[in-house]
């Protein structure tokens, strides 16, 4: 059974940093491209970042230069280091695995506010 469990969200001031984690199980994690998406209230899912193997990365325009995606295949972990956070980064952040029909985690709330 595939499980994706996000953690690390919280309340942070503008300009601050957070590191999100996603613990994956139930599939061959190292074999799959992994992604982060986010959803702000009243908006659709927005692509944040993806990583293939351990060094091939792509970022959404809204986060490019501020966020860094990484993975640890030995630990089946996906990470998102977020810096220079802005109020518009406030959203629920999800990790996504394209295994089978695709799997989402339950999400972790990130709130950027002073």
Buried (B, 14 or more C-beta within 10 A) or exposed (E): EBEBEBEBBEEBEEEBEBBBBBBBEBBEBBEBBBBBBBBBEEEEBBBBBBBEEEEEBBBBEBBEEBBBBBBEBEEBBBBBBBBEBEEEBBBBBBBBBEBEEEBBBEBBEBBBEE
